[in-house]
Amino acid sequence: MWKTARPDALAVLDDALAKKSLLRYFAVLQDARPAKFMLSKKLSAEFDLSDSLEELWAEHARCTEAFFDFERKLGTVQNIEKVPSPAKSYFDLKIEIASRIIQDCRFCTRHCGVNRLTSRSGYCGCGNIITVSSIFAHTGEEPELVPSGTIFTMGCTMRCRHCQNWTISQWKEDGAGMNPEKLALDVERLRLIGCRNANLVGGEPTPWLKQWLETFRNVNLNVPVVWNSNSYYSTETAQLLAGFVDVYLLDFKYGTADCALRISDAPDYWKVCTRNHLEAKKNSELIVRVLVLPGHLDCCTKPILSWITENLGTETRVNLLFQYRPEWRAHEITELRRRLSHREMEQATQLVEKAGLENTVA
């Protein structure tokens, strides 16, 4: 049915620009290459549970450097299947580090420092048991992702007053607590029914990084991991995502500190967001989402598009979104009380052209 509703999801498989910017992703979804988490499970790591966090990070840095050479050498699914599983892997190391971090939480850039094994009092409201809103084959994402095996988790690291998923991000739903083994089975089920990827979203996936790593320790099917994030995560999270994520699907929300703070309570958003986009490009493949907000073309859309061109390149896959609608507390921000005008949509499209971006999602 999705093929009828989304013919562009079939056509994109022959789109030269999409294939060029997402070459590895297309290979993984077609089972020609292994997902990064599968490779990380095969790369040996040397650590003990008695090691300090500093020592674990040092070994992680060594493994990360080794990973990319390991990935080049073991390019196919057939090759990775021949490699014996080590006693302790790079992926195991990631889980151990994440298990330490969650006790003094700093997965997002706020560094709340909450022990989430015993408390849910941090900014995101997340505890130790991953809480899921819904799991389904999503047909509303970018064409290269459709159908997308999407898992919406509860909680978020920002407070976007116009959030379209505010019942999820702000815990207005109960959600369902899940263990990693059960969630892994759901990931595999979605892959087996034809989903192209595992799309980790929310809310925001960042607070649940430990649980996501534990989940994929139990996933045995080849499936590309899509990290669908607001980009407001810490350097520690960025390091742990390397060797785990196949496609970074990152929001780029604001062009000024004032807009980010006033609308989303996100201090230092530009600094954090640009850093994480650069890390994403270095470590894997990237799709950038730019939601155009009414009244924010000059302060946000224009500098964002210019930065992408100058720092990520004109061939970067960019989705310029015109789907804004006033939701949740948008009425508190004067310019956000209305939808985009046709004129604003035309101007945003012109900004893309002026920036020289060549690979935008229709």
C-alpha contacts under 8 A as a table, 3 or more apart, distances in Angstrom:
res1	aa1	res2	aa2	distance
1	M	4	T	5.43
1	M	5	A	6.49
2	W	5	A	4.93
2	W	6	R	5.58
2	W	7	P	7.84
2	W	139	T	6.60
2	W	147	P	7.14
3	K	6	R	5.23
3	K	7	P	5.35
3	K	9	A	7.17
3	K	10	L	6.91
4	T	7	P	5.83
6	R	9	A	5.49
6	R	10	L	7.51
6	R	139	T	7.46
6	R	143	P	7.48
6	R	146	V	8.00
7	P	10	L	5.41
7	P	11	A	6.37
8	D	11	A	4.79
8	D	12	V	5.88
8	D	143	P	5.82
9	A	12	V	5.47
9	A	13	L	7.32
9	A	142	E	7.90
9	A	143	P	4.15
9	A	144	E	5.77
9	A	145	L	7.55
9	A	146	V	5.90
10	L	13	L	5.81
10	L	14	D	7.95
10	L	143	P	7.69
11	A	14	D	5.72
11	A	15	D	6.69
12	V	15	D	4.74
12	V	18	A	6.86
12	V	143	P	6.41
12	V	144	E	5.99
13	L	18	A	7.85
13	L	19	K	7.08
13	L	26	F	7.84
13	L	144	E	7.17
14	D	19	K	7.29
15	D	18	A	5.38
15	D	19	K	6.06
16	A	19	K	5.17
16	A	20	K	6.08
17	L	20	K	5.04
17	L	21	S	6.29
17	L	315	E	7.29
17	L	359	N	6.10
18	A	21	S	5.41
18	A	22	L	5.90
18	A	23	L	7.79
18	A	144	E	7.86
18	A	317	R	7.01
18	A	359	N	7.06
19	K	22	L	5.13
19	K	23	L	4.96
19	K	26	F	6.96
20	K	23	L	5.25
21	S	285	E	7.02
21	S	286	L	7.77
21	S	315	E	6.87
21	S	316	T	6.57
21	S	317	R	6.60
22	L	25	Y	5.27
22	L	26	F	6.31
22	L	285	E	6.00
22	L	286	L	7.52
23	L	26	F	5.43
23	L	27	A	6.45
24	R	27	A	5.02
24	R	28	V	6.26
24	R	33	R	7.50
24	R	285	E	7.68
25	Y	28	V	5.14
25	Y	29	L	6.22
25	Y	224	P	6.74
25	Y	246	D	6.50
25	Y	247	V	6.90
25	Y	285	E	7.50
26	F	29	L	5.29
26	F	30	Q	6.26
27	A	30	Q	5.22
27	A	31	D	6.20
27	A	32	A	4.99
27	A	33	R	5.47
28	V	31	D	4.84
28	V	32	A	5.67
28	V	33	R	4.70
28	V	34	P	5.71
28	V	35	A	5.97
28	V	222	N	7.36
28	V	223	V	6.88
28	V	224	P	6.09
29	L	32	A	7.66
29	L	196	R	5.56
29	L	197	N	6.86
29	L	222	N	7.89
29	L	223	V	6.40
29	L	224	P	6.27
30	Q	33	R	7.78
31	D	34	P	6.77
31	D	77	V	6.81
31	D	222	N	6.79
32	A	76	T	5.87
32	A	77	V	6.27
33	R	75	G	5.88
33	R	76	T	4.41
33	R	77	V	5.10
34	P	38	M	6.31
34	P	39	L	6.81
34	P	75	G	7.27
34	P	76	T	6.09
34	P	77	V	4.89
34	P	80	I	7.28
34	P	222	N	6.15
34	P	223	V	7.92
35	A	38	M	5.48
35	A	39	L	6.75
35	A	222	N	5.91
35	A	223	V	5.98
35	A	224	P	5.23
35	A	225	V	7.33
35	A	246	D	6.65
36	K	39	L	5.07
36	K	40	S	6.16
36	K	224	P	7.62
36	K	243	G	5.36
36	K	244	F	5.23
36	K	245	V	6.49
36	K	246	D	6.21
37	F	40	S	4.99
37	F	41	K	6.32
37	F	91	F	7.12
37	F	216	F	7.24
37	F	243	G	6.31
37	F	244	F	4.70
37	F	245	V	7.32
38	M	41	K	5.32
38	M	42	K	6.85
38	M	80	I	7.94
38	M	222	N	7.34
39	L	42	K	5.28
39	L	43	L	6.58
39	L	70	F	7.97
39	L	71	E	6.85
39	L	80	I	6.98
39	L	243	G	7.79
40	S	43	L	5.27
40	S	67	F	7.32
40	S	89	S	6.78
40	S	90	Y	5.36
40	S	91	F	5.09
40	S	243	G	6.16
40	S	244	F	7.23
41	K	44	S	7.83
41	K	85	S	6.89
41	K	86	P	7.83
41	K	89	S	5.38
41	K	90	Y	6.24
41	K	91	F	5.12
41	K	92	D	7.27
41	K	217	R	7.84
42	K	80	I	7.64
42	K	83	V	6.74
42	K	84	P	6.90
42	K	85	S	5.15
42	K	86	P	6.24
42	K	89	S	6.25
42	K	90	Y	7.61
43	L	63	C	7.77
43	L	67	F	7.19
43	L	70	F	7.58
43	L	85	S	7.84
43	L	86	P	6.99
43	L	89	S	5.36
43	L	90	Y	5.56
43	L	91	F	7.85
44	S	86	P	5.37
44	S	87	A	7.37
44	S	88	K	5.88
44	S	89	S	4.42
44	S	90	Y	5.93
45	A	59	E	7.27
45	A	63	C	6.76
45	A	88	K	5.54
45	A	89	S	4.78
45	A	90	Y	5.14
45	A	93	L	6.93
46	E	59	E	7.06
46	E	88	K	6.81
46	E	89	S	7.86
47	F	51	D	6.74
47	F	56	L	6.77
47	F	59	E	7.30
47	F	88	K	7.72
47	F	93	L	7.49
48	D	51	D	5.36
49	L	96	E	7.78
51	D	55	E	5.92
51	D	56	L	6.44
52	S	55	E	5.13
52	S	56	L	6.31
53	L	56	L	4.95
53	L	57	W	6.16
53	L	97	I	6.93
53	L	100	R	7.39
54	E	57	W	5.18
54	E	58	A	6.31
55	E	58	A	5.08
55	E	59	E	6.40
56	L	59	E	5.21
56	L	60	H	6.11
56	L	93	L	7.36
56	L	97	I	6.81
57	W	60	H	4.80
57	W	61	A	6.14
57	W	97	I	7.56
58	A	61	A	5.20
58	A	62	R	6.45
59	E	62	R	5.05
59	E	63	C	6.17
60	H	63	C	5.02
60	H	64	T	5.99
60	H	90	Y	7.16
60	H	93	L	6.99
60	H	94	K	7.51
61	A	64	T	5.10
61	A	65	E	6.32
62	R	65	E	5.33
62	R	66	A	6.34
63	C	66	A	4.92
63	C	67	F	5.83
63	C	90	Y	6.34
64	T	67	F	4.97
64	T	68	F	7.08
64	T	242	A	7.25
64	T	243	G	7.17
65	E	68	F	6.31
65	E	69	D	7.61
66	A	69	D	5.59
66	A	70	F	6.17
67	F	70	F	4.87
67	F	71	E	5.99
67	F	243	G	7.08
68	F	71	E	4.96
68	F	72	R	6.31
69	D	72	R	5.13
69	D	73	K	6.34
70	F	73	K	5.27
70	F	74	L	6.21
71	E	74	L	5.27
71	E	75	G	6.13
72	R	75	G	5.61
74	L	77	V	7.97
74	L	79	N	5.67
74	L	80	I	5.99
75	G	79	N	6.96
75	G	80	I	7.79
76	T	79	N	5.27
76	T	80	I	6.55
77	V	80	I	5.28
77	V	81	E	6.30
78	Q	81	E	5.31
78	Q	82	K	6.81
79	N	82	K	5.42
79	N	83	V	7.00
80	I	83	V	5.33
81	E	84	P	7.74
85	S	89	S	7.76
86	P	89	S	5.86
88	K	92	D	6.11
88	K	93	L	7.44
89	S	92	D	4.98
89	S	93	L	6.27
90	Y	93	L	5.01
90	Y	94	K	6.40
91	F	94	K	5.08
91	F	95	I	6.49
91	F	213	L	7.84
91	F	217	R	7.67
92	D	95	I	5.14
92	D	96	E	6.31
93	L	96	E	5.09
93	L	97	I	6.24
94	K	97	I	5.21
94	K	98	A	6.10
94	K	213	L	7.56
94	K	240	L	6.07
95	I	98	A	5.04
95	I	99	S	6.01
95	I	210	K	6.22
95	I	213	L	6.08
95	I	214	E	6.63
96	E	99	S	5.02
96	E	100	R	6.45
97	I	100	R	5.15
97	I	101	I	6.28
98	A	101	I	4.96
98	A	102	I	6.18
98	A	209	L	7.27
98	A	210	K	5.08
98	A	240	L	7.98
99	S	102	I	5.51
99	S	103	Q	7.04
99	S	210	K	6.34
100	R	103	Q	5.64
100	R	104	D	7.26
101	I	104	D	5.33
101	I	105	C	5.25
101	I	106	R	6.39
101	I	107	F	7.29
102	I	105	C	4.52
102	I	106	R	7.27
102	I	107	F	7.65
102	I	114	V	7.66
102	I	115	N	6.23
102	I	116	R	5.77
102	I	117	L	7.16
102	I	128	N	8.00
102	I	210	K	7.47
103	Q	113	G	7.56
103	Q	114	V	6.61
103	Q	115	N	4.03
103	Q	116	R	5.72
103	Q	117	L	6.26
104	D	112	C	7.61
104	D	113	G	4.23
104	D	114	V	5.16
104	D	115	N	5.03
104	D	116	R	7.53
105	C	111	H	6.14
105	C	112	C	5.94
105	C	113	G	4.45
105	C	114	V	5.19
105	C	115	N	6.29
105	C	116	R	6.97
106	R	109	T	6.57
106	R	110	R	6.78
106	R	111	H	4.00
106	R	112	C	6.14
106	R	113	G	6.08
106	R	234	S	6.80
106	R	236	E	7.55
107	F	111	H	6.94
107	F	206	T	6.29
107	F	207	P	5.93
107	F	209	L	7.57
107	F	233	Y	6.21
107	F	234	S	5.65
107	F	236	E	6.68
107	F	237	T	5.47
108	C	111	H	6.18
108	C	157	T	6.64
108	C	206	T	6.56
108	C	207	P	6.93
108	C	232	Y	6.24
108	C	233	Y	4.01
108	C	234	S	4.75
108	C	237	T	7.30
109	T	232	Y	6.26
109	T	233	Y	4.98
109	T	234	S	4.25
109	T	235	T	7.62
109	T	272	V	7.59
110	R	234	S	7.82
111	H	234	S	7.89
112	C	122	G	6.10
112	C	123	Y	7.09
113	G	122	G	7.90
114	V	119	S	7.01
114	V	120	R	7.90
114	V	121	S	7.05
114	V	122	G	5.86
115	N	118	T	5.94
115	N	119	S	5.99
116	R	119	S	4.75
116	R	120	R	5.91
116	R	122	G	7.93
116	R	126	C	7.33
116	R	127	G	4.94
116	R	128	N	5.64
117	L	127	G	6.55
117	L	128	N	5.32
118	T	127	G	7.55
118	T	128	N	7.86
119	S	122	G	7.76
119	S	127	G	6.15
120	R	125	G	5.06
120	R	126	C	5.32
120	R	127	G	4.68
121	S	124	C	7.97
121	S	125	G	5.73
121	S	126	C	7.76
122	G	125	G	5.30
122	G	126	C	7.05
123	Y	157	T	6.57
124	C	155	G	5.28
124	C	156	C	4.96
124	C	157	T	5.11
124	C	158	M	7.74
124	C	207	P	7.22
125	G	155	G	6.11
125	G	156	C	7.81
125	G	171	W	7.94
126	C	130	I	7.83
126	C	154	M	7.65
126	C	155	G	6.17
126	C	207	P	6.70
126	C	208	W	7.78
127	G	130	I	7.41
128	N	211	Q	7.90
129	I	177	G	5.94
129	I	178	M	6.61
129	I	179	N	7.00
129	I	211	Q	7.54
130	I	153	T	7.38
130	I	177	G	5.64
130	I	178	M	5.79
130	I	179	N	7.13
130	I	208	W	6.34
130	I	211	Q	6.29
131	T	153	T	5.77
131	T	154	M	5.74
131	T	175	G	5.61
131	T	176	A	5.14
131	T	177	G	4.31
131	T	178	M	6.23
132	V	135	I	7.66
132	V	151	I	7.13
132	V	152	F	5.92
132	V	153	T	4.30
132	V	154	M	5.91
132	V	175	G	5.16
132	V	176	A	5.11
132	V	177	G	6.31
132	V	178	M	7.13
133	S	151	I	7.67
133	S	152	F	5.37
133	S	153	T	5.46
133	S	154	M	6.19
133	S	168	I	6.78
133	S	173	E	7.52
133	S	174	D	7.77
133	S	175	G	4.61
133	S	176	A	6.48
134	S	150	T	8.00
134	S	151	I	5.94
134	S	152	F	5.30
134	S	153	T	7.37
134	S	175	G	7.91
135	I	149	G	7.39
135	I	150	T	5.72
135	I	151	I	4.56
135	I	152	F	6.45
135	I	186	D	7.83
136	F	149	G	5.97
136	F	150	T	5.55
136	F	151	I	6.84
136	F	190	L	7.38
137	A	147	P	5.71
137	A	148	S	5.34
137	A	149	G	4.79
137	A	150	T	6.06
137	A	190	L	6.81
137	A	195	C	6.43
138	H	141	E	6.74
138	H	146	V	6.68
138	H	147	P	5.49
138	H	148	S	4.90
138	H	149	G	6.29
138	H	150	T	5.97
139	T	146	V	5.26
139	T	147	P	5.07
139	T	148	S	6.56
140	G	146	V	7.18
141	E	145	L	6.19
141	E	146	V	6.04
141	E	147	P	7.87
141	E	148	S	7.20
142	E	145	L	5.47
142	E	146	V	6.58
142	E	319	N	7.79
142	E	361	V	7.13
143	P	146	V	5.30
145	L	148	S	5.31
145	L	196	R	6.24
145	L	197	N	6.91
146	V	195	C	7.21
146	V	196	R	6.68
147	P	194	G	7.28
147	P	195	C	4.98
147	P	196	R	6.00
147	P	197	N	7.98
148	S	195	C	5.15
148	S	196	R	5.64
148	S	197	N	5.57
148	S	198	A	6.67
148	S	199	N	6.30
149	G	187	V	7.15
149	G	190	L	5.50
149	G	191	R	6.96
149	G	195	C	5.23
149	G	196	R	6.91
149	G	197	N	5.57
149	G	198	A	4.78
149	G	199	N	5.54
150	T	198	A	6.09
150	T	199	N	4.51
150	T	200	L	6.29
150	T	201	V	7.08
151	I	198	A	7.58
151	I	199	N	6.16
151	I	200	L	5.49
151	I	201	V	6.04
151	I	202	G	7.42
152	F	168	I	7.93
152	F	200	L	6.83
152	F	201	V	5.08
152	F	202	G	4.37
152	F	203	G	6.80
153	T	168	I	7.26
153	T	175	G	7.89
153	T	200	L	7.91
153	T	201	V	6.35
153	T	202	G	4.51
153	T	203	G	5.90
153	T	204	E	6.84
153	T	205	P	6.68
154	M	168	I	5.08
154	M	169	S	5.57
154	M	170	Q	7.58
154	M	171	W	6.32
154	M	175	G	6.77
154	M	202	G	5.90
154	M	203	G	5.34
154	M	204	E	7.27
155	G	168	I	6.34
155	G	169	S	4.28
155	G	170	Q	5.82
155	G	171	W	6.10
155	G	202	G	7.03
155	G	203	G	5.06
155	G	204	E	6.32
155	G	207	P	7.82
156	C	159	R	7.47
156	C	169	S	4.93
156	C	170	Q	7.00
156	C	202	G	7.25
156	C	203	G	4.83
156	C	204	E	4.81
156	C	205	P	7.81
156	C	206	T	7.98
156	C	207	P	7.50
157	T	204	E	6.82
157	T	206	T	7.77
157	T	207	P	7.58
157	T	232	Y	7.20
158	M	232	Y	7.83
158	M	264	S	5.84
158	M	265	D	6.31
158	M	266	A	6.21
159	R	163	C	7.73
159	R	263	I	7.62
159	R	264	S	4.64
159	R	265	D	5.75
159	R	266	A	7.68
160	C	163	C	5.19
160	C	263	I	5.77
160	C	264	S	3.94
160	C	265	D	7.19
161	R	263	I	5.86
161	R	264	S	6.17
161	R	327	E	7.51
161	R	328	W	6.22
161	R	329	R	4.73
161	R	330	A	5.09
161	R	332	E	7.76
162	H	263	I	7.93
162	H	325	R	7.73
162	H	326	P	5.87
162	H	327	E	4.87
162	H	328	W	5.68
162	H	329	R	5.90
162	H	330	A	4.52
162	H	336	L	7.58
163	C	166	W	5.14
163	C	327	E	6.09
163	C	328	W	6.32
164	Q	325	R	7.91
164	Q	327	E	5.77
164	Q	328	W	7.26
165	N	168	I	5.49
165	N	169	S	6.13
165	N	202	G	7.74
165	N	203	G	6.71
166	W	169	S	4.87
166	W	170	Q	5.45
166	W	171	W	7.83
166	W	172	K	7.53
166	W	203	G	7.60
166	W	328	W	6.50
167	T	170	Q	5.56
167	T	171	W	5.88
167	T	172	K	4.49
167	T	173	E	5.81
168	I	171	W	5.34
168	I	172	K	6.26
168	I	173	E	6.09
168	I	202	G	6.82
168	I	203	G	5.58
169	S	172	K	7.85
169	S	202	G	6.62
169	S	203	G	4.05
169	S	204	E	7.18
170	Q	203	G	7.80
171	W	174	D	6.63
178	M	182	K	6.62
178	M	183	L	6.45
179	N	182	K	5.58
179	N	183	L	6.29
179	N	215	T	7.91
180	P	183	L	5.05
180	P	184	A	5.94
180	P	211	Q	6.61
180	P	212	W	7.50
180	P	214	E	5.83
180	P	215	T	4.20
180	P	216	F	7.85
180	P	218	N	7.31
181	E	184	A	5.15
181	E	185	L	6.51
181	E	215	T	6.25
181	E	218	N	6.13
182	K	185	L	5.21
182	K	186	D	6.56
183	L	186	D	5.04
183	L	187	V	6.32
183	L	215	T	6.28
184	A	187	V	5.03
184	A	188	E	6.27
184	A	215	T	5.23
184	A	216	F	6.33
184	A	218	N	5.76
184	A	219	V	5.25
185	L	188	E	5.08
185	L	189	R	6.03
185	L	219	V	7.22
186	D	189	R	4.90
186	D	190	L	6.20
187	V	190	L	5.34
187	V	191	R	6.40
187	V	198	A	6.44
187	V	219	V	7.35
188	E	191	R	5.05
188	E	192	L	6.14
188	E	219	V	6.71
188	E	220	N	7.68
188	E	221	L	6.28
189	R	192	L	5.08
189	R	193	I	6.37
190	L	193	I	5.33
190	L	194	G	6.66
190	L	195	C	5.56
190	L	198	A	7.90
191	R	194	G	5.36
191	R	195	C	4.80
191	R	196	R	6.63
191	R	197	N	6.86
191	R	198	A	7.67
191	R	221	L	7.80
191	R	223	V	6.78
192	L	195	C	7.17
195	C	198	A	7.71
196	R	223	V	7.23
196	R	224	P	7.40
197	N	223	V	5.47
197	N	224	P	4.90
197	N	225	V	5.97
197	N	226	V	6.71
198	A	223	V	6.56
198	A	224	P	6.24
198	A	225	V	5.04
198	A	226	V	5.93
199	N	225	V	6.34
199	N	226	V	4.72
199	N	227	W	6.47
199	N	228	N	6.57
200	L	205	P	5.98
200	L	225	V	7.50
200	L	226	V	6.04
200	L	227	W	5.41
200	L	228	N	5.64
201	V	204	E	5.49
201	V	205	P	5.21
201	V	227	W	6.98
201	V	228	N	4.96
201	V	229	S	6.51
202	G	205	P	5.88
204	E	207	P	7.09
204	E	228	N	7.63
204	E	229	S	5.91
204	E	230	N	6.90
205	P	208	W	5.51
205	P	209	L	6.62
205	P	227	W	7.45
205	P	228	N	7.20
205	P	229	S	6.53
206	T	209	L	5.43
206	T	229	S	7.33
206	T	233	Y	6.61
206	T	237	T	7.57
207	P	210	K	7.90
208	W	211	Q	5.27
208	W	212	W	6.10
209	L	212	W	4.99
209	L	213	L	6.14
209	L	237	T	7.72
210	K	213	L	5.26
210	K	214	E	6.28
211	Q	214	E	4.97
211	Q	215	T	6.04
212	W	215	T	4.91
212	W	216	F	6.28
213	L	216	F	5.27
213	L	217	R	6.26
214	E	217	R	5.16
214	E	218	N	7.04
215	T	218	N	5.51
215	T	219	V	6.74
216	F	219	V	4.70
216	F	220	N	7.98
224	P	245	V	7.57
224	P	246	D	5.60
224	P	247	V	7.45
225	V	244	F	7.32
225	V	245	V	5.21
225	V	246	D	5.17
225	V	247	V	6.39
226	V	245	V	6.22
226	V	246	D	6.11
226	V	247	V	4.79
226	V	248	Y	5.84
226	V	249	L	6.47
227	W	245	V	6.33
227	W	246	D	7.94
227	W	247	V	6.36
227	W	248	Y	4.93
227	W	249	L	5.65
227	W	250	L	7.51
228	N	248	Y	6.50
228	N	249	L	4.65
228	N	250	L	5.93
228	N	251	D	7.98
229	S	232	Y	7.68
229	S	248	Y	7.82
229	S	249	L	6.40
229	S	250	L	5.14
229	S	251	D	6.28
230	N	250	L	5.99
230	N	251	D	4.88
230	N	252	F	7.26
230	N	253	K	7.78
231	S	250	L	5.72
231	S	251	D	6.01
231	S	252	F	7.17
231	S	272	V	7.37
231	S	273	C	5.28
231	S	276	N	6.41
231	S	277	H	7.59
232	Y	266	A	7.99
232	Y	269	Y	6.79
232	Y	272	V	6.18
232	Y	273	C	6.08
233	Y	237	T	6.27
233	Y	238	A	7.10
233	Y	272	V	7.27
233	Y	276	N	7.63
234	S	237	T	5.22
234	S	238	A	6.32
234	S	272	V	7.67
235	T	238	A	4.93
235	T	239	Q	6.25
235	T	276	N	7.91
236	E	239	Q	5.24
236	E	240	L	6.42
237	T	240	L	5.08
237	T	241	L	6.13
238	A	241	L	5.20
238	A	242	A	6.70
238	A	276	N	6.80
238	A	279	E	7.05
238	A	280	A	7.93
239	Q	242	A	5.51
240	L	243	G	7.49
240	L	244	F	7.39
241	L	244	F	5.16
241	L	245	V	5.72
242	A	245	V	6.37
242	A	283	N	5.73
242	A	284	S	7.67
243	G	246	D	7.96
243	G	283	N	7.49
245	V	248	Y	6.74
245	V	284	S	7.18
246	D	284	S	5.91
246	D	285	E	6.49
247	V	284	S	6.35
247	V	285	E	4.98
247	V	286	L	5.51
247	V	287	I	7.25
248	Y	280	A	6.29
248	Y	284	S	7.35
248	Y	285	E	6.27
248	Y	286	L	4.77
248	Y	287	I	6.16
249	L	286	L	6.09
249	L	287	I	4.85
249	L	288	V	5.96
249	L	289	R	7.11
250	L	277	H	7.44
250	L	286	L	7.50
250	L	287	I	6.40
250	L	288	V	5.11
250	L	289	R	5.97
251	D	288	V	5.95
251	D	289	R	4.68
251	D	290	V	6.10
251	D	291	L	7.80
252	F	273	C	6.82
252	F	288	V	6.73
252	F	289	R	6.04
252	F	290	V	5.36
252	F	291	L	7.66
252	F	304	I	7.14
253	K	260	A	7.64
253	K	290	V	6.19
253	K	291	L	6.52
253	K	300	C	7.51
254	Y	257	A	7.51
254	Y	259	C	6.34
254	Y	260	A	5.73
254	Y	269	Y	7.43
254	Y	270	W	6.87
254	Y	299	C	7.87
254	Y	300	C	5.00
254	Y	301	T	7.44
254	Y	304	I	7.25
255	G	259	C	7.42
255	G	260	A	7.92
255	G	270	W	6.52
255	G	299	C	5.78
255	G	300	C	3.86
255	G	301	T	6.82
255	G	302	K	7.86
255	G	303	P	5.73
255	G	304	I	5.70
256	T	259	C	5.53
256	T	260	A	6.54
256	T	270	W	6.66
256	T	299	C	6.46
256	T	300	C	6.48
257	A	260	A	5.26
257	A	261	L	6.12
257	A	267	P	6.78
257	A	268	D	6.21
257	A	269	Y	6.40
257	A	270	W	6.48
258	D	261	L	5.26
258	D	262	R	5.89
259	C	262	R	5.18
259	C	263	I	5.83
259	C	264	S	7.77
260	A	263	I	5.53
260	A	264	S	5.32
260	A	265	D	6.34
260	A	266	A	5.35
260	A	267	P	6.85
260	A	269	Y	6.22
261	L	264	S	5.52
261	L	265	D	4.28
261	L	266	A	4.81
261	L	267	P	5.51
261	L	269	Y	7.95
262	R	265	D	6.03
263	I	333	I	7.34
266	A	269	Y	5.59
268	D	271	K	5.44
268	D	272	V	6.19
269	Y	272	V	5.19
269	Y	273	C	5.71
270	W	273	C	5.16
270	W	274	T	5.92
271	K	274	T	5.54
271	K	275	R	6.18
272	V	275	R	5.24
272	V	276	N	6.23
273	C	276	N	5.23
273	C	277	H	6.20
274	T	277	H	5.14
274	T	278	L	6.28
275	R	278	L	5.29
275	R	279	E	6.31
276	N	279	E	4.95
276	N	280	A	6.00
277	H	280	A	5.00
277	H	281	K	6.26
278	L	281	K	5.23
278	L	282	K	6.28
278	L	311	N	7.70
278	L	312	L	7.23
279	E	282	K	5.05
279	E	283	N	6.14
280	A	283	N	5.23
280	A	284	S	5.81
280	A	285	E	6.88
280	A	286	L	6.50
281	K	284	S	5.59
281	K	285	E	5.87
281	K	286	L	6.07
281	K	312	L	7.31
286	L	316	T	7.33
286	L	317	R	6.85
287	I	316	T	7.11
287	I	317	R	4.97
287	I	318	V	5.79
287	I	319	N	7.36
288	V	316	T	7.72
288	V	317	R	6.32
288	V	318	V	4.77
288	V	319	N	6.12
289	R	318	V	5.97
289	R	319	N	4.82
289	R	320	L	6.19
289	R	321	L	7.00
290	V	301	T	7.44
290	V	318	V	7.38
290	V	319	N	6.17
290	V	320	L	4.99
290	V	321	L	5.89
291	L	320	L	6.17
291	L	321	L	4.62
291	L	322	F	6.46
291	L	323	Q	7.49
291	L	324	Y	7.05
292	V	296	H	7.24
292	V	297	L	7.21
292	V	301	T	6.42
292	V	320	L	7.03
292	V	321	L	5.96
292	V	322	F	5.87
292	V	324	Y	7.05
292	V	340	L	7.99
292	V	348	A	7.55
293	L	296	H	5.43
293	L	297	L	7.26
293	L	324	Y	6.58
293	L	336	L	7.23
293	L	340	L	6.99
294	P	297	L	7.37
294	P	335	E	6.21
294	P	336	L	6.13
294	P	338	R	7.25
294	P	339	R	6.60
294	P	340	L	5.15
294	P	341	S	7.62
294	P	344	E	7.36
295	G	298	D	7.96
295	G	335	E	5.93
295	G	336	L	7.76
296	H	299	C	5.39
296	H	300	C	5.39
296	H	301	T	6.50
297	L	300	C	5.61
297	L	301	T	4.70
297	L	302	K	5.88
297	L	344	E	7.63
297	L	347	Q	7.99
297	L	348	A	6.88
298	D	301	T	6.28
298	D	302	K	5.43
298	D	303	P	7.37
299	C	302	K	6.77
299	C	303	P	6.87
300	C	303	P	5.73
300	C	304	I	6.03
301	T	304	I	5.25
301	T	305	L	6.19
301	T	348	A	7.24
301	T	351	L	7.97
302	K	305	L	5.40
302	K	306	S	6.23
302	K	348	A	7.92
302	K	351	L	6.34
303	P	306	S	5.04
303	P	307	W	6.01
304	I	307	W	5.17
304	I	308	I	6.27
305	L	308	I	5.14
305	L	309	T	6.36
305	L	351	L	7.43
305	L	352	V	6.62
305	L	355	A	6.24
305	L	357	L	7.96
306	S	309	T	5.22
306	S	310	E	6.22
306	S	355	A	5.54
307	W	310	E	5.12
307	W	311	N	5.81
307	W	312	L	7.67
308	I	311	N	5.35
308	I	312	L	5.06
308	I	313	G	6.36
308	I	314	T	7.52
308	I	316	T	7.63
309	T	312	L	5.77
309	T	313	G	4.66
309	T	314	T	5.02
309	T	316	T	7.88
309	T	355	A	6.33
309	T	356	G	6.97
309	T	357	L	6.44
310	E	313	G	6.01
310	E	314	T	7.88
312	L	316	T	6.33
313	G	316	T	5.70
313	G	357	L	7.79
314	T	356	G	6.03
314	T	357	L	4.46
314	T	358	E	5.73
314	T	359	N	7.29
315	E	357	L	6.38
315	E	358	E	5.52
315	E	359	N	5.32
316	T	357	L	7.30
316	T	358	E	7.66
316	T	359	N	6.08
316	T	360	T	7.95
317	R	359	N	5.09
317	R	360	T	5.72
317	R	361	V	7.07
318	V	359	N	6.36
318	V	360	T	4.69
318	V	361	V	6.08
319	N	360	T	5.61
319	N	361	V	4.83
319	N	362	A	7.45
320	L	360	T	7.13
320	L	361	V	7.11
321	L	324	Y	7.56
322	F	340	L	7.30
322	F	345	M	6.97
324	Y	339	R	6.23
324	Y	340	L	7.00
325	R	338	R	6.99
325	R	339	R	5.32
325	R	340	L	7.99
326	P	329	R	7.96
326	P	330	A	5.39
326	P	331	H	7.18
326	P	336	L	6.36
326	P	337	R	5.70
326	P	338	R	6.28
326	P	339	R	6.84
327	E	330	A	5.56
327	E	331	H	7.97
328	W	331	H	7.90
329	R	332	E	5.79
329	R	333	I	7.97
330	A	333	I	5.65
330	A	336	L	5.64
330	A	337	R	5.97
331	H	334	T	6.49
331	H	336	L	6.59
331	H	337	R	5.05
332	E	337	R	7.91
333	I	336	L	5.41
333	I	337	R	6.78
334	T	337	R	5.81
335	E	338	R	6.85
336	L	339	R	7.40
340	L	344	E	6.19
340	L	345	M	6.87
341	S	344	E	5.18
341	S	345	M	6.50
342	H	345	M	5.10
342	H	346	E	6.28
343	R	346	E	5.11
343	R	347	Q	6.16
344	E	347	Q	5.01
344	E	348	A	6.07
345	M	348	A	5.13
345	M	349	T	6.26
346	E	349	T	5.16
346	E	350	Q	6.27
347	Q	350	Q	4.97
347	Q	351	L	6.23
348	A	351	L	4.98
348	A	352	V	6.48
349	T	352	V	5.18
349	T	353	E	6.55
350	Q	353	E	5.04
350	Q	354	K	6.12
351	L	354	K	4.97
351	L	355	A	6.01
352	V	355	A	5.14
352	V	356	G	6.40
352	V	357	L	5.80
353	E	356	G	5.10
353	E	357	L	6.24
353	E	358	E	7.89
354	K	357	L	7.86
357	L	360	T	6.99
